[in-house]
Amino acid sequence: MREVQLFEQMKLWRKWTVDFLRTIPEEIADQIPNGHHNNIRWNAGHILAGWDNTMFPAVHLERQMPLSYHLMFPSGSKPDNWTEQPPSMEVLIKQLEQQVHAIEQACKGHLDEPLKEFFLGMKTLGDMVVFHMNHESLHMGIVKSMKQMLISVEQS
């Protein structure tokens, strides 16, 4: 896949993510539905931190998000263990909007370069972009399900 197409897909998926997150009422963003360990805010932060944690270091740049994000939102973490106030949904959404452009600028021209360390079997930066688009899509499916569950509980 050509670089331009890959970045266009990345921006399209991110637009869908941002547009959907804007439909989430603030009052349900922190509710944890039955059967889940996390909430919608955690999923939004997890997407943001996941991209940040791998993409920028892969091109020898500093991560763009605060250290607190990497402590609040990694795999295996959960809101029950947070020791500080998480960012608002508005802040997370704005950062998600901006991040996609920062990633494109940082990674343009480098997608075919081998990774310094393989990441989950991926060998190039472009492989990581594809992984993160799929990972984001997976978490947005969870977010959509959570919203439906939480809205139906509120309406009962």
VONU-47665 format. One record per atom (N, C-alpha, C): x, y, z; atom name. Coordinates in Angstrom, 1 decimal, padded with zeros to 4 digits, m for minus. Example, Ala and Ser with C-alpha at 12.3 -4.5 7.8 and 13.67 -1.06 7.14 Angstrom:
2
+--------+--------+--------+----+
|     xx |     yy |     zz | at |
+--------+--------+--------+----+
|  013.2 | m005.7 |  007.8 |  N |
|  012.3 | m004.5 |  007.8 | CA |
|  013.2 | m003.3 |  007.8 |  C |
|  012.8 | m002.2 |  007.1 |  N |
|  013.7 | m001.1 |  007.1 | CA |
|  012.9 |  000.0 |  007.9 |  C |
+--------+--------+--------+----+
END
This chain:
156
+--------+--------+--------+----+
|     xx |     yy |     zz | at |
+--------+--------+--------+----+
|  000.9 | m001.2 |  000.0 |  N |
|  000.0 |  000.0 |  000.0 | CA |
|  000.9 |  001.2 |  000.0 |  C |
|  000.5 |  002.2 | m000.8 |  N |
|  001.3 |  003.4 | m000.9 | CA |
|  001.1 |  004.2 |  000.4 |  C |
|  002.2 |  005.0 |  000.7 |  N |
|  002.2 |  005.8 |  002.0 | CA |
|  001.0 |  006.7 |  002.0 |  C |
|  000.7 |  007.4 |  000.9 |  N |
| m000.4 |  008.4 |  000.9 | CA |
| m001.7 |  007.7 |  001.3 |  C |
| m001.9 |  006.6 |  000.7 |  N |
| m003.2 |  005.8 |  001.0 | CA |
| m003.2 |  005.4 |  002.4 |  C |
| m002.1 |  004.9 |  003.0 |  N |
| m002.1 |  004.5 |  004.4 | CA |
| m002.4 |  005.7 |  005.3 |  C |
| m001.8 |  006.8 |  005.1 |  N |
| m002.1 |  008.0 |  005.9 | CA |
| m003.5 |  008.4 |  005.8 |  C |
| m004.1 |  008.4 |  004.6 |  N |
| m005.5 |  008.8 |  004.4 | CA |
| m006.4 |  007.8 |  005.1 |  C |
| m006.1 |  006.5 |  005.1 |  N |
| m006.9 |  005.6 |  005.9 | CA |
| m006.8 |  005.9 |  007.4 |  C |
| m005.6 |  006.1 |  007.8 |  N |
| m005.4 |  006.4 |  009.3 | CA |
| m006.2 |  007.7 |  009.7 |  C |
| m006.2 |  008.7 |  008.8 |  N |
| m007.0 |  009.9 |  009.1 | CA |
| m008.5 |  009.6 |  009.1 |  C |
| m008.9 |  008.8 |  008.2 |  N |
| m010.3 |  008.4 |  008.1 | CA |
| m010.8 |  007.7 |  009.3 |  C |
| m010.0 |  006.7 |  009.7 |  N |
| m010.4 |  005.9 |  010.9 | CA |
| m010.4 |  006.9 |  012.1 |  C |
| m009.4 |  007.8 |  012.2 |  N |
| m009.4 |  008.7 |  013.4 | CA |
| m010.5 |  009.6 |  013.4 |  C |
| m010.9 |  010.1 |  012.2 |  N |
| m012.1 |  011.0 |  012.1 | CA |
| m013.4 |  010.3 |  012.6 |  C |
| m013.5 |  009.0 |  012.2 |  N |
| m014.6 |  008.2 |  012.7 | CA |
| m014.6 |  008.0 |  014.2 |  C |
| m013.4 |  007.8 |  014.8 |  N |
| m013.2 |  007.7 |  016.2 | CA |
| m013.6 |  009.0 |  016.9 |  C |
| m013.1 |  010.1 |  016.4 |  N |
| m013.4 |  011.4 |  017.0 | CA |
| m014.9 |  011.7 |  016.9 |  C |
| m015.4 |  011.5 |  015.7 |  N |
| m016.9 |  011.8 |  015.5 | CA |
| m017.7 |  011.0 |  016.5 |  C |
| m017.4 |  009.7 |  016.7 |  N |
| m018.2 |  008.9 |  017.6 | CA |
| m018.0 |  009.3 |  019.0 |  C |
| m016.8 |  009.6 |  019.4 |  N |
| m016.5 |  010.0 |  020.8 | CA |
| m017.3 |  011.2 |  021.2 |  C |
| m017.5 |  012.1 |  020.2 |  N |
| m018.3 |  013.3 |  020.4 | CA |
| m019.7 |  013.0 |  020.8 |  C |
| m020.2 |  011.8 |  020.4 |  N |
| m021.6 |  011.5 |  020.7 | CA |
| m021.8 |  010.9 |  022.1 |  C |
| m020.7 |  010.8 |  022.9 |  N |
| m020.8 |  010.2 |  024.2 | CA |
| m021.1 |  011.2 |  025.2 |  C |
| m022.2 |  011.1 |  025.9 |  N |
| m022.6 |  012.0 |  027.0 | CA |
| m021.5 |  011.9 |  028.1 |  C |
| m021.1 |  013.0 |  028.6 |  N |
| m020.0 |  013.1 |  029.6 | CA |
| m020.4 |  012.2 |  030.9 |  C |
| m021.7 |  012.1 |  031.2 |  N |
| m022.2 |  011.4 |  032.4 | CA |
| m022.0 |  009.9 |  032.2 |  C |
| m021.8 |  009.4 |  031.0 |  N |
| m021.5 |  007.9 |  030.9 | CA |
| m020.1 |  007.6 |  030.6 |  C |
| m019.2 |  008.6 |  030.4 |  N |
| m017.9 |  008.3 |  030.0 | CA |
| m017.1 |  007.6 |  031.1 |  C |
| m017.5 |  007.7 |  032.4 |  N |
| m016.7 |  007.0 |  033.4 | CA |
| m017.4 |  005.8 |  034.0 |  C |
| m018.6 |  005.5 |  033.5 |  N |
| m019.3 |  004.3 |  034.0 | CA |
| m018.7 |  003.1 |  033.4 |  C |
| m018.6 |  002.0 |  034.2 |  N |
| m018.0 |  000.8 |  033.7 | CA |
| m019.2 | m000.2 |  033.6 |  C |
| m019.5 | m000.6 |  032.4 |  N |
| m020.6 | m001.6 |  032.2 | CA |
| m020.3 | m002.9 |  032.8 |  C |
| m021.4 | m003.6 |  033.2 |  N |
| m021.2 | m005.0 |  033.6 | CA |
| m020.4 | m005.8 |  032.7 |  C |
| m019.4 | m006.6 |  033.2 |  N |
| m018.6 | m007.5 |  032.3 | CA |
| m017.4 | m006.8 |  031.8 |  C |
| m017.2 | m005.5 |  032.1 |  N |
| m016.0 | m004.8 |  031.6 | CA |
| m015.2 | m004.3 |  032.8 |  C |
| m013.9 | m004.1 |  032.5 |  N |
| m013.0 | m003.6 |  033.6 | CA |
| m012.7 | m002.1 |  033.4 |  C |
| m013.0 | m001.6 |  032.2 |  N |
| m012.7 | m000.2 |  031.9 | CA |
| m013.9 |  000.6 |  031.4 |  C |
| m013.7 |  001.9 |  031.2 |  N |
| m014.8 |  002.7 |  030.8 | CA |
| m014.5 |  003.4 |  029.4 |  C |
| m015.4 |  004.2 |  028.9 |  N |
| m015.2 |  004.8 |  027.6 | CA |
| m014.0 |  005.8 |  027.7 |  C |
| m013.8 |  006.5 |  028.8 |  N |
| m012.7 |  007.4 |  028.9 | CA |
| m011.4 |  006.7 |  028.8 |  C |
| m011.3 |  005.5 |  029.5 |  N |
| m010.1 |  004.7 |  029.4 | CA |
| m009.8 |  004.3 |  028.0 |  C |
| m010.8 |  003.8 |  027.3 |  N |
| m010.6 |  003.4 |  025.9 | CA |
| m010.1 |  004.5 |  025.0 |  C |
| m010.6 |  005.7 |  025.2 |  N |
| m010.1 |  006.8 |  024.4 | CA |
| m008.7 |  007.1 |  024.7 |  C |
| m008.4 |  007.1 |  026.0 |  N |
| m007.0 |  007.4 |  026.4 | CA |
| m006.0 |  006.3 |  026.0 |  C |
| m006.5 |  005.1 |  026.0 |  N |
| m005.7 |  003.9 |  025.6 | CA |
| m005.3 |  004.0 |  024.1 |  C |
| m006.3 |  004.4 |  023.3 |  N |
| m006.0 |  004.6 |  021.9 | CA |
| m004.9 |  005.6 |  021.7 |  C |
| m005.1 |  006.8 |  022.4 |  N |
| m004.1 |  007.9 |  022.3 | CA |
| m002.7 |  007.5 |  022.8 |  C |
| m002.7 |  006.9 |  023.9 |  N |
| m001.4 |  006.5 |  024.5 | CA |
| m000.7 |  005.4 |  023.7 |  C |
| m001.5 |  004.4 |  023.2 |  N |
| m000.9 |  003.4 |  022.4 | CA |
| m000.1 |  003.9 |  021.2 |  C |
| m000.8 |  004.7 |  020.4 |  N |
| m000.1 |  005.3 |  019.2 | CA |
|  001.1 |  006.1 |  019.7 |  C |
|  001.0 |  006.9 |  020.7 |  N |
|  002.0 |  007.8 |  021.2 | CA |
|  003.2 |  006.9 |  021.7 |  C |
|  003.0 |  005.8 |  022.4 |  N |
|  004.0 |  005.0 |  023.0 | CA |
|  004.9 |  004.3 |  022.0 |  C |
|  004.4 |  004.1 |  020.8 |  N |
|  005.2 |  003.4 |  019.8 | CA |
|  005.6 |  004.2 |  018.6 |  C |
|  004.8 |  005.0 |  018.1 |  N |
|  005.1 |  005.7 |  016.8 | CA |
|  006.2 |  006.7 |  016.9 |  C |
|  006.1 |  007.6 |  017.9 |  N |
|  007.2 |  008.6 |  018.0 | CA |
|  008.5 |  008.1 |  018.3 |  C |
|  008.6 |  007.2 |  019.3 |  N |
|  009.9 |  006.6 |  019.6 | CA |
|  010.5 |  005.8 |  018.4 |  C |
|  009.7 |  005.3 |  017.6 |  N |
|  010.2 |  004.5 |  016.4 | CA |
|  010.9 |  005.4 |  015.4 |  C |
|  010.6 |  006.7 |  015.4 |  N |
|  011.3 |  007.6 |  014.6 | CA |
|  012.2 |  008.6 |  015.4 |  C |
|  012.6 |  008.1 |  016.5 |  N |
|  013.5 |  008.8 |  017.4 | CA |
|  013.1 |  010.1 |  017.9 |  C |
|  011.8 |  010.2 |  018.2 |  N |
|  011.2 |  011.4 |  018.8 | CA |
|  010.6 |  011.1 |  020.2 |  C |
|  010.5 |  012.1 |  021.0 |  N |
|  009.9 |  011.9 |  022.3 | CA |
|  008.4 |  011.7 |  022.2 |  C |
|  007.9 |  010.9 |  023.1 |  N |
|  006.4 |  010.8 |  023.1 | CA |
|  005.8 |  012.1 |  023.3 |  C |
|  004.6 |  012.3 |  022.8 |  N |
|  004.0 |  013.6 |  022.8 | CA |
|  003.0 |  013.8 |  024.0 |  C |
|  002.5 |  012.7 |  024.5 |  N |
|  001.5 |  012.7 |  025.6 | CA |
|  002.2 |  012.8 |  027.0 |  C |
|  001.6 |  013.3 |  028.0 |  N |
|  002.2 |  013.4 |  029.3 | CA |
|  002.4 |  011.9 |  029.8 |  C |
|  003.4 |  011.8 |  030.7 |  N |
|  003.7 |  010.5 |  031.3 | CA |
|  002.5 |  009.9 |  032.0 |  C |
|  001.7 |  010.8 |  032.6 |  N |
|  000.5 |  010.3 |  033.3 | CA |
| m000.4 |  009.5 |  032.4 |  C |
| m000.5 |  009.8 |  031.1 |  N |
| m001.3 |  009.0 |  030.2 | CA |
| m000.8 |  007.6 |  030.0 |  C |
|  000.6 |  007.5 |  030.0 |  N |
|  001.2 |  006.2 |  029.9 | CA |
|  001.1 |  005.3 |  031.2 |  C |
|  000.7 |  006.0 |  032.3 |  N |
|  000.5 |  005.3 |  033.5 | CA |
| m001.0 |  004.9 |  033.7 |  C |
| m001.9 |  005.8 |  033.2 |  N |
| m003.3 |  005.6 |  033.3 | CA |
| m003.9 |  004.6 |  032.3 |  C |
| m003.4 |  004.6 |  031.1 |  N |
| m004.0 |  004.0 |  030.0 | CA |
| m003.3 |  002.8 |  029.3 |  C |
| m002.3 |  002.2 |  029.9 |  N |
| m001.7 |  001.0 |  029.2 | CA |
| m002.6 | m000.2 |  029.3 |  C |
| m002.2 | m001.2 |  028.5 |  N |
| m002.9 | m002.5 |  028.6 | CA |
| m002.8 | m003.0 |  030.0 |  C |
| m003.9 | m003.5 |  030.5 |  N |
| m003.9 | m004.1 |  031.9 | CA |
| m004.3 | m003.1 |  033.0 |  C |
| m004.3 | m001.8 |  032.6 |  N |
| m004.6 | m000.8 |  033.6 | CA |
| m006.1 | m000.7 |  033.7 |  C |
| m006.6 |  000.0 |  034.8 |  N |
| m008.1 |  000.2 |  034.9 | CA |
| m008.3 |  001.5 |  035.7 |  C |
| m009.4 |  002.1 |  035.5 |  N |
| m009.7 |  003.4 |  036.2 | CA |
| m009.7 |  003.2 |  037.8 |  C |
| m010.1 |  002.0 |  038.2 |  N |
| m010.1 |  001.8 |  039.7 | CA |
| m008.7 |  002.0 |  040.3 |  C |
| m007.6 |  002.0 |  039.5 |  N |
| m006.3 |  002.2 |  040.1 | CA |
| m005.7 |  003.6 |  039.8 |  C |
| m006.5 |  004.4 |  039.2 |  N |
| m006.0 |  005.8 |  038.9 | CA |
| m005.8 |  006.5 |  040.2 |  C |
| m004.7 |  007.2 |  040.3 |  N |
| m004.3 |  008.0 |  041.5 | CA |
| m004.5 |  009.5 |  041.2 |  C |
| m004.8 |  009.9 |  040.0 |  N |
| m005.0 |  011.3 |  039.7 | CA |
| m006.2 |  011.4 |  038.8 |  C |
| m006.6 |  012.7 |  038.7 |  N |
| m007.8 |  013.0 |  037.8 | CA |
| m007.4 |  012.7 |  036.3 |  C |
| m008.2 |  012.0 |  035.6 |  N |
| m008.0 |  011.7 |  034.2 | CA |
| m008.3 |  013.0 |  033.4 |  C |
| m007.8 |  013.1 |  032.2 |  N |
| m008.2 |  014.2 |  031.3 | CA |
| m009.7 |  014.1 |  030.9 |  C |
| m010.3 |  015.2 |  030.7 |  N |
| m011.7 |  015.3 |  030.3 | CA |
| m011.8 |  014.6 |  028.9 |  C |
| m013.0 |  014.2 |  028.6 |  N |
| m013.2 |  013.7 |  027.2 | CA |
| m012.9 |  014.7 |  026.2 |  C |
| m013.3 |  016.0 |  026.5 |  N |
| m013.0 |  017.0 |  025.5 | CA |
| m011.5 |  017.1 |  025.2 |  C |
| m010.7 |  017.0 |  026.2 |  N |
| m009.2 |  017.1 |  026.0 | CA |
| m008.8 |  015.9 |  025.3 |  C |
| m009.2 |  014.7 |  025.6 |  N |
| m008.8 |  013.5 |  024.9 | CA |
| m009.2 |  013.6 |  023.4 |  C |
| m010.4 |  014.0 |  023.1 |  N |
| m010.9 |  014.1 |  021.8 | CA |
| m010.0 |  015.1 |  021.0 |  C |
| m009.7 |  016.3 |  021.6 |  N |
| m008.8 |  017.2 |  020.9 | CA |
| m007.5 |  016.7 |  020.6 |  C |
| m006.9 |  015.9 |  021.6 |  N |
| m005.6 |  015.3 |  021.4 | CA |
| m005.6 |  014.2 |  020.3 |  C |
| m006.7 |  013.5 |  020.3 |  N |
| m006.9 |  012.5 |  019.2 | CA |
| m006.9 |  013.1 |  017.9 |  C |
| m007.6 |  014.3 |  017.8 |  N |
| m007.7 |  015.0 |  016.5 | CA |
| m006.3 |  015.5 |  016.1 |  C |
| m005.5 |  016.0 |  017.0 |  N |
| m004.2 |  016.6 |  016.7 | CA |
| m003.2 |  015.5 |  016.4 |  C |
| m003.3 |  014.4 |  017.1 |  N |
| m002.3 |  013.3 |  017.1 | CA |
| m002.1 |  012.8 |  015.7 |  C |
| m003.2 |  012.6 |  015.0 |  N |
| m003.1 |  011.9 |  013.7 | CA |
| m002.2 |  012.7 |  012.7 |  C |
| m002.3 |  014.1 |  012.8 |  N |
| m001.5 |  014.9 |  012.0 | CA |
|  000.0 |  014.9 |  012.4 |  C |
|  000.2 |  014.8 |  013.7 |  N |
|  001.6 |  014.8 |  014.2 | CA |
|  002.3 |  013.5 |  013.8 |  C |
|  001.5 |  012.4 |  013.8 |  N |
|  002.0 |  011.1 |  013.4 | CA |
|  002.4 |  011.1 |  011.9 |  C |
|  001.5 |  011.6 |  011.1 |  N |
|  001.8 |  011.7 |  009.7 | CA |
|  003.1 |  012.5 |  009.5 |  C |
|  003.2 |  013.7 |  010.1 |  N |
|  004.4 |  014.5 |  009.9 | CA |
|  005.6 |  013.8 |  010.4 |  C |
|  005.6 |  013.1 |  011.5 |  N |
|  006.8 |  012.5 |  012.0 | CA |
|  007.2 |  011.3 |  011.2 |  C |
|  006.2 |  010.6 |  010.7 |  N |
|  006.5 |  009.3 |  010.0 | CA |
|  006.5 |  009.3 |  008.5 |  C |
|  006.1 |  010.4 |  007.9 |  N |
|  006.2 |  010.5 |  006.5 | CA |
|  007.6 |  010.2 |  005.9 |  C |
|  007.6 |  009.3 |  005.0 |  N |
|  008.9 |  009.0 |  004.4 | CA |
|  009.7 |  007.9 |  005.1 |  C |
|  009.1 |  007.4 |  006.2 |  N |
|  009.8 |  006.4 |  007.0 | CA |
|  009.0 |  005.0 |  007.1 |  C |
|  007.9 |  004.9 |  006.5 |  N |
|  007.0 |  003.7 |  006.7 | CA |
|  007.7 |  002.4 |  006.3 |  C |
|  008.6 |  002.4 |  005.3 |  N |
|  009.2 |  001.2 |  004.9 | CA |
|  010.5 |  000.9 |  005.7 |  C |
|  010.9 |  001.8 |  006.6 |  N |
|  012.1 |  001.5 |  007.4 | CA |
|  011.9 |  000.5 |  008.4 |  C |
|  012.9 | m000.4 |  008.6 |  N |
|  012.7 | m001.4 |  009.6 | CA |
|  012.7 | m000.8 |  011.0 |  C |
|  012.0 | m001.5 |  011.9 |  N |
|  011.9 | m001.0 |  013.3 | CA |
|  013.2 | m001.4 |  014.0 |  C |
|  013.6 | m000.6 |  014.9 |  N |
|  014.8 | m000.9 |  015.7 | CA |
|  014.6 | m002.2 |  016.5 |  C |
|  013.4 | m002.3 |  017.1 |  N |
|  013.0 | m003.5 |  017.8 | CA |
|  011.6 | m003.9 |  017.2 |  C |
|  011.5 | m005.2 |  016.8 |  N |
|  010.2 | m005.7 |  016.3 | CA |
|  009.2 | m005.5 |  017.3 |  C |
|  008.0 | m005.2 |  016.8 |  N |
|  006.8 | m004.9 |  017.7 | CA |
|  005.7 | m005.9 |  017.3 |  C |
|  005.4 | m006.9 |  018.2 |  N |
|  004.4 | m007.9 |  018.0 | CA |
|  004.5 | m008.6 |  016.6 |  C |
|  005.8 | m008.8 |  016.2 |  N |
|  006.0 | m009.5 |  014.9 | CA |
|  006.1 | m008.5 |  013.7 |  C |
|  005.8 | m007.2 |  014.0 |  N |
|  005.9 | m006.3 |  012.9 | CA |
|  007.3 | m005.8 |  012.7 |  C |
|  007.7 | m005.6 |  011.4 |  N |
|  009.1 | m005.3 |  011.1 | CA |
|  009.3 | m003.8 |  010.6 |  C |
|  008.2 | m003.2 |  010.2 |  N |
|  008.4 | m001.8 |  009.7 | CA |
|  007.4 | m000.8 |  010.4 |  C |
|  007.7 |  000.5 |  010.3 |  N |
|  006.8 |  001.5 |  010.8 | CA |
|  005.5 |  001.4 |  010.2 |  C |
|  005.4 |  001.1 |  008.9 |  N |
|  004.1 |  001.0 |  008.2 | CA |
|  003.3 | m000.2 |  008.8 |  C |
|  004.0 | m001.3 |  009.1 |  N |
|  003.3 | m002.4 |  009.8 | CA |
|  002.6 | m001.9 |  011.1 |  C |
|  003.4 | m001.1 |  011.8 |  N |
|  002.8 | m000.6 |  013.1 | CA |
|  001.6 |  000.3 |  012.9 |  C |
|  001.6 |  001.1 |  011.8 |  N |
|  000.5 |  002.0 |  011.5 | CA |
| m000.8 |  001.1 |  011.3 |  C |
| m000.6 |  000.0 |  010.5 |  N |
| m001.7 | m000.9 |  010.2 | CA |
| m002.2 | m001.5 |  011.5 |  C |
| m001.3 | m002.0 |  012.4 |  N |
| m001.6 | m002.6 |  013.7 | CA |
| m002.5 | m001.6 |  014.5 |  C |
| m002.0 | m000.3 |  014.6 |  N |
| m002.7 |  000.6 |  015.4 | CA |
| m004.1 |  001.0 |  014.9 |  C |
| m004.2 |  001.0 |  013.5 |  N |
| m005.5 |  001.3 |  013.0 | CA |
| m006.5 |  000.2 |  013.4 |  C |
| m006.0 | m001.1 |  013.3 |  N |
| m006.9 | m002.2 |  013.7 | CA |
| m007.1 | m002.2 |  015.2 |  C |
| m006.1 | m001.9 |  016.0 |  N |
| m006.3 | m001.8 |  017.4 | CA |
| m007.3 | m000.7 |  017.8 |  C |
| m007.2 |  000.5 |  017.1 |  N |
| m008.2 |  001.5 |  017.4 | CA |
| m009.6 |  001.1 |  017.0 |  C |
| m009.7 |  000.4 |  015.9 |  N |
| m011.0 | m000.1 |  015.4 | CA |
| m011.6 | m001.0 |  016.5 |  C |
| m010.8 | m001.9 |  017.0 |  N |
| m011.2 | m002.9 |  018.0 | CA |
| m011.8 | m002.1 |  019.2 |  C |
| m011.0 | m001.2 |  019.7 |  N |
| m011.5 | m000.4 |  020.9 | CA |
| m012.7 |  000.4 |  020.6 |  C |
| m012.8 |  000.9 |  019.4 |  N |
| m014.0 |  001.7 |  019.1 | CA |
| m015.3 |  000.8 |  019.0 |  C |
| m015.1 | m000.5 |  018.6 |  N |
| m016.2 | m001.4 |  018.7 | CA |
| m016.6 | m001.6 |  020.1 |  C |
| m015.7 | m001.7 |  021.0 |  N |
| m016.0 | m001.8 |  022.5 | CA |
| m016.7 | m000.6 |  023.0 |  C |
| m016.2 |  000.6 |  022.6 |  N |
| m016.8 |  001.8 |  023.0 | CA |
| m018.3 |  001.9 |  022.5 |  C |
| m018.5 |  001.5 |  021.3 |  N |
| m019.9 |  001.6 |  020.7 | CA |
| m020.8 |  000.6 |  021.5 |  C |
| m020.3 | m000.5 |  021.9 |  N |
| m021.1 | m001.5 |  022.7 | CA |
| m021.3 | m000.9 |  024.1 |  C |
| m020.3 | m000.3 |  024.7 |  N |
| m020.5 |  000.2 |  026.0 | CA |
| m021.5 |  001.3 |  026.0 |  C |
| m021.5 |  002.2 |  025.0 |  N |
| m022.5 |  003.3 |  024.9 | CA |
| m023.9 |  002.7 |  024.8 |  C |
| m024.1 |  001.7 |  024.0 |  N |
| m025.4 |  001.1 |  023.9 | CA |
| m025.8 |  000.5 |  025.2 |  C |
| m024.9 | m000.2 |  025.9 |  N |
| m025.3 | m000.8 |  027.2 | CA |
| m025.6 |  000.3 |  028.2 |  C |
| m024.8 |  001.3 |  028.3 |  N |
| m025.0 |  002.4 |  029.3 | CA |
| m026.2 |  003.2 |  029.0 |  C |
| m026.5 |  003.5 |  027.8 |  N |
| m027.7 |  004.3 |  027.4 | CA |
| m029.0 |  003.5 |  027.7 |  C |
| m028.9 |  002.2 |  027.4 |  N |
| m030.1 |  001.4 |  027.7 | CA |
| m030.4 |  001.2 |  029.1 |  C |
| m029.3 |  001.2 |  030.0 |  N |
| m029.5 |  001.1 |  031.4 | CA |
| m030.1 |  002.4 |  031.9 |  C |
| m029.6 |  003.5 |  031.4 |  N |
| m030.1 |  004.8 |  031.9 | CA |
| m031.6 |  005.0 |  031.5 |  C |
| m032.0 |  004.4 |  030.4 |  N |
| m033.4 |  004.6 |  029.9 | CA |
| m034.4 |  003.6 |  030.6 |  C |
| m033.8 |  002.6 |  031.3 |  N |
| m034.7 |  001.6 |  032.0 | CA |
| m035.3 |  002.2 |  033.3 |  C |
+--------+--------+--------+----+
END
